[in-house]
Amino acid sequence: MKTNRRTVLKGMAAAAATSALPMPYIRNAEAATLELRWLCWEHYNVKALTEAFEKEFNCKVSAGFFDGNSEAYNKLRAGGTNDFDIVMADGFWPRLYAKQGLTQPIDTKKLVHLDEVFDDFKAPNFTLLQEEGGENTIAASNCWGGYGYTMNLDKIEEADQDTISLLFNEKYGRHLSSSARFEENIALAGILAAYTMGTKDKERPDGKSFNPYVLTDAELEEAKRLLILQKKLLVTRWNDEDTLERLLRAQSVWVSPEWSGIYRRIRFDELDGKTKLRMRHVLHFKEGGLGWVDTWCVTSGVTGEKVDLALEWINFRQRPENMAIIATEVGWAPTVDVRKLIPERYVETLFLNQTSAIRDLYQFDAPSSPEKWERVWSEVEAA
């Protein structure tokens, strides 16, 4: 039988529904009415997975959504630790949550799929799941990727493809786009600024290695200059991925930074003979690049049986068969090794043979000086 995306998804859904419970779970009268509340990126709210979890654990699941880490952080600080049991985060944000007392340590002995996580997302290779300066685990990994460029190979010359400066190149003016996320716009421009200024690999004022979210005033000023020059070259700053997809497919936009989800949609259509568009997604540029590992965190307001239920949710979502659904239906790359469960075309397009790339990407973080960054962005917008 010919394998296609639909038959793969049907098989995975059936496997998820019949998968055995990996660890004991005691139910009682109270547990029968438990509600698990999670704060997440909306694309992870897969109805079939939620319904399967509710049935298996005899509970209810409700979701709240956010667009970026700062929004989720503000919601938790405004009392969200009593409103949500689980929150998603990526990059350095889980450490910030833990430091602020918004989340609690996770008992890794109760996480049953850690052996199936790629080594590149486990300590000592990846340490952001542990509290800074401590030993407690504060998050469990979910998916990973970069904030790289998706580009039209028939429009962008090969010599221009592997550099952040592509998005500032007048040669492609009025065919460039970027997202409306000011933190990542400034961070990418900051990497380019530090690289061209020769400061990226020099001793930093804080004594740490370069972090594009901890820019010097001079680097921040150069990033602002670049972003102001970039404005006249952009078609738009998109707010949602569907908008970007339409622009790329219409070839109004030839290149834009994104999380590779749009690249995958178009690439799968190319493989299926539905489009002749040839796209490439660059994770790592010669100057460096931005990356992320998104995670599950248990909020500090969770106690008693709710803690066990929250950990069961993490285990359920980390099951390889469920992670395979996320890979093929949502289009994000799991940190769990699902290569034997999905067709090779997905392995290639999800970069699952290139997980070591995460080691060379600067992880998403909160700006070191939000006030300065907001001022810089206001000046960029007003220019």
C-alpha positions in Angstrom: 0.0 0.0 0.0 1.3 3.4 -0.9 2.3 5.4 2.2 1.0 9.0 2.4 0.6 11.5 5.2 -3.0 10.6 5.8 -2.4 6.8 6.3 0.6 7.6 8.5 -1.5 9.8 10.7 -4.3 7.2 11.0 -1.8 4.6 12.1 -0.2 6.8 14.6 -3.6 7.9 16.1 -4.6 4.3 16.5 -1.2 3.5 18.2 -1.7 6.4 20.5 -5.2 5.3 21.5 -4.1 1.7 22.3 -0.7 2.4 23.9 -0.2 0.9 27.4 0.1 3.2 30.4 3.8 3.5 31.1 3.6 4.0 34.8 1.1 3.3 37.6 -1.6 5.9 38.1 -4.0 5.6 41.0 -7.5 6.9 40.4 -10.1 7.8 43.0 -13.3 9.7 43.2 -11.5 13.0 43.3 -9.2 12.2 40.4 -12.2 11.4 38.3 -13.1 15.1 38.3 -9.6 16.5 38.0 -9.0 19.2 35.4 -5.6 19.7 33.9 -5.1 23.3 32.7 -2.2 24.2 30.4 -0.9 27.4 28.9 0.6 26.7 25.5 1.3 27.7 21.9 -2.0 26.9 20.2 -0.6 24.7 17.5 0.3 22.1 20.1 -3.3 21.8 21.2 -4.0 18.7 19.1 -7.6 17.6 19.7 -7.1 13.9 19.1 -4.2 13.8 21.7 -6.2 15.7 24.3 -9.2 13.5 23.9 -7.1 10.4 24.2 -5.4 11.7 27.4 -8.8 12.6 28.9 -10.1 9.1 28.2 -7.0 7.3 29.5 -6.7 9.3 32.7 -10.4 10.0 33.3 -9.9 13.8 33.6 -10.6 17.0 31.8 -8.0 19.1 29.9 -8.4 22.8 29.2 -6.0 25.1 27.3 -5.0 28.7 27.3 -2.9 30.2 24.5 -0.1 32.7 24.1 2.0 34.0 21.2 5.4 34.4 22.9 7.3 33.6 26.1 6.9 37.1 27.5 3.1 36.9 27.2 3.1 33.6 29.1 5.5 35.0 31.7 3.3 38.0 32.3 0.2 35.8 32.6 1.9 33.6 35.3 3.1 36.6 37.2 -0.4 38.0 37.2 -1.8 35.0 39.1 -1.5 32.4 36.4 0.2 29.8 38.7 -3.3 29.3 40.2 -5.0 29.3 36.8 -2.6 26.9 35.0 -1.0 23.6 36.0 1.5 23.4 33.0 3.1 26.1 31.0 5.2 25.7 27.9 8.4 27.7 27.4 11.6 27.6 25.4 15.2 28.6 25.4 16.3 30.3 28.7 12.7 31.1 29.7 12.2 27.9 31.9 15.1 29.1 34.1 13.5 32.5 34.4 10.2 30.9 35.4 11.9 28.8 38.1 14.0 31.7 39.4 10.8 33.8 39.8 9.1 30.9 41.7 6.5 30.4 39.0 7.3 26.8 38.4 8.5 23.8 40.5 11.2 21.1 40.1 10.2 18.0 38.1 10.9 14.5 39.5 12.7 12.9 36.6 12.3 9.5 38.1 8.6 9.7 37.0 9.5 10.7 33.5 9.5 7.4 31.6 10.6 8.4 28.1 13.9 10.2 28.8 15.9 7.4 27.3 14.2 8.1 24.0 15.2 11.8 23.9 18.1 12.6 21.6 21.3 13.1 23.5 21.6 16.6 22.1 18.7 17.7 24.3 20.0 16.1 27.5 22.7 17.2 30.0 25.6 17.6 29.7 25.0 18.6 26.0 22.0 20.7 26.8 21.7 22.2 30.3 18.7 24.6 30.1 16.3 22.1 31.5 18.2 22.4 34.9 18.0 25.4 37.2 20.9 27.7 36.9 23.6 26.8 39.4 21.6 23.9 40.8 20.8 20.3 40.1 17.0 20.3 40.0 15.3 19.6 36.6 12.8 22.3 35.9 11.4 21.4 32.5 10.9 18.4 30.1 11.7 18.8 26.5 9.1 18.7 23.7 10.3 20.0 20.3 13.2 22.0 18.9 14.2 24.2 16.0 15.7 27.5 14.9 14.5 30.9 13.8 16.2 30.6 10.5 15.5 31.8 7.0 13.1 30.1 4.6 14.1 31.1 1.0 13.1 30.6 -2.6 16.0 28.9 -4.2 15.1 30.2 -7.7 15.2 33.8 -6.4 18.1 34.0 -3.9 21.7 33.5 -5.2 23.7 30.7 -3.6 26.4 33.1 -2.4 23.8 35.1 -0.4 22.0 32.3 1.3 24.0 31.5 4.4 24.3 34.9 6.0 22.1 36.9 8.3 22.9 39.9 6.0 20.5 38.4 3.4 17.6 40.1 5.1 19.4 43.4 4.9 20.5 43.0 1.2 19.2 45.8 -1.1 19.5 43.4 -4.0 16.3 41.7 -2.8 14.5 44.8 -1.7 10.7 44.6 -1.5 10.9 40.8 -1.6 12.0 40.4 2.0 9.8 39.9 5.1 10.2 39.4 8.8 8.0 38.6 11.7 6.5 41.3 14.1 8.4 39.8 17.0 10.7 42.6 18.1 12.9 40.5 20.4 14.0 38.1 17.6 14.3 41.0 15.1 16.7 42.8 17.4 18.5 39.6 18.4 19.2 38.6 14.8 20.3 42.1 13.9 22.4 42.0 17.1 24.3 38.9 16.0 25.1 40.5 12.6 26.1 43.8 14.4 28.4 42.0 16.8 29.9 39.9 14.0 30.6 42.9 11.7 31.9 45.0 14.7 34.3 42.2 15.7 32.9 42.1 19.3 31.1 38.8 19.2 34.0 36.6 20.2 35.8 39.2 22.4 35.6 39.3 26.2 32.1 40.4 27.1 31.2 43.0 29.8 29.4 40.4 31.9 32.3 37.9 31.6 30.1 35.3 29.8 30.0 34.2 26.2 28.1 36.2 23.6 24.3 36.1 24.0 22.3 38.1 21.4 19.8 39.0 24.1 22.6 40.6 26.1 23.9 43.3 23.8 26.2 46.2 24.6 24.8 49.7 24.0 27.1 50.0 20.9 25.8 46.7 19.5 22.2 47.6 20.3 22.7 50.9 18.5 24.1 49.2 15.4 21.3 46.7 15.5 18.8 49.6 15.5 20.6 51.2 12.5 20.4 47.9 10.6 16.7 47.5 11.3 15.9 51.1 10.3 17.7 50.5 7.0 15.8 47.2 6.6 12.4 48.8 6.8 12.4 50.0 3.2 13.3 46.5 2.0 10.4 44.7 3.6 7.1 43.7 2.1 5.7 43.3 5.6 6.3 42.2 9.2 3.9 39.2 9.4 1.9 38.4 12.5 0.9 34.8 11.7 2.4 32.0 9.7 -0.5 31.6 7.4 0.2 35.1 6.1 3.8 34.3 5.5 2.9 31.1 3.7 0.6 32.9 1.3 3.4 35.5 0.5 6.0 32.8 -0.1 3.7 30.7 -2.3 2.8 33.8 -4.3 6.5 34.6 -4.6 5.9 38.1 -3.3 8.3 37.3 -0.6 11.5 35.5 -1.4 13.0 35.1 2.1 11.8 35.4 5.6 12.9 34.2 9.1 10.5 31.7 10.6 10.5 28.5 12.7 10.6 26.2 9.6 6.9 25.2 9.8 6.1 27.0 6.6 9.2 25.6 4.9 7.9 22.1 5.7 4.4 22.7 4.4 5.8 23.9 1.0 8.5 21.2 0.9 6.0 18.5 1.4 3.9 19.9 -1.4 7.0 19.9 -3.6 7.6 16.2 -2.7 4.0 15.4 -3.5 4.2 17.2 -6.9 1.7 19.8 -5.8 4.1 22.8 -6.3 7.2 23.5 -8.3 8.5 26.0 -5.6 11.9 25.0 -4.3 12.5 26.2 -0.8 15.5 25.9 1.6 15.6 26.6 5.3 18.9 27.7 6.8 19.2 27.0 10.5 22.7 28.3 11.1 24.3 31.3 9.4 28.0 32.1 9.2 27.5 34.7 11.8 25.5 32.4 14.1 21.8 31.8 14.5 18.8 31.6 16.9 17.4 28.4 18.2 14.9 27.0 20.7 14.0 23.9 22.6 10.4 24.2 23.8 9.5 22.4 27.0 6.9 21.5 29.6 7.0 23.1 33.0 4.8 22.4 36.1 3.6 25.6 37.7 4.3 26.3 41.4 0.6 26.3 42.2 0.2 22.6 41.5 0.0 20.2 44.5 -1.2 16.7 45.4 -2.7 14.5 42.7 -2.4 17.3 40.2 1.4 17.0 40.3 1.1 13.3 39.3 -1.5 14.2 36.6 0.8 16.9 35.2 3.7 14.4 35.0 1.4 11.9 33.3 0.7 14.6 30.7 4.4 15.1 30.0 4.8 11.3 29.7 1.8 11.0 27.4 3.1 13.8 25.1 6.6 12.4 25.1 5.5 8.9 24.0 7.2 8.3 20.6 3.9 7.5 18.9 2.4 10.8 20.1 5.5 12.7 19.2 5.3 11.3 15.7 1.9 12.8 15.4 3.3 16.2 16.4 6.0 15.7 13.8 3.7 14.9 10.9 0.6 16.8 11.8 1.9 19.9 13.5 5.2 19.9 11.6 7.6 20.5 14.5 10.7 18.4 15.2 10.5 16.3 18.3 13.3 16.0 20.8 12.2 12.3 21.1 13.7 10.0 18.5 10.8 9.1 16.2 12.8 8.4 13.1 11.6 4.7 12.9 8.0 5.8 13.2 7.8 8.3 10.3 8.7 8.2 6.6 12.2 9.3 5.6 10.8 12.4 4.0 9.7 13.7 7.4 13.1 12.8 9.0 14.9 14.8 6.4 12.6 17.8 6.4 12.4 17.9 10.2 16.2 17.9 10.5 16.1 14.8 12.7 19.5 13.7 11.5 20.9 17.1 12.3 20.0 17.5 16.0 23.5 18.5 16.9 22.8 21.8 15.1 21.1 22.9 18.4 24.5 23.2 20.1 25.6 26.1 17.8 22.4 28.1 18.0 21.8 30.9 20.5 18.8 30.0 22.6 15.8 32.3 22.9 16.0 34.4 26.0 14.5 37.5 27.7 16.2 40.7 26.7 18.7 41.8 29.4 17.2 45.3 29.4 13.6 45.2 28.3 13.3 48.9 28.6 16.2 49.6 26.3 15.0 47.0 23.8 11.5 48.5 23.8 12.9 51.9 23.2 15.1 50.7 20.3 12.1 49.0 18.7 9.9 52.2 19.2 12.6 54.2 17.4 12.8 51.6 14.6 9.0 51.7 14.2 9.0 55.5 14.2 11.8 56.0 11.8 
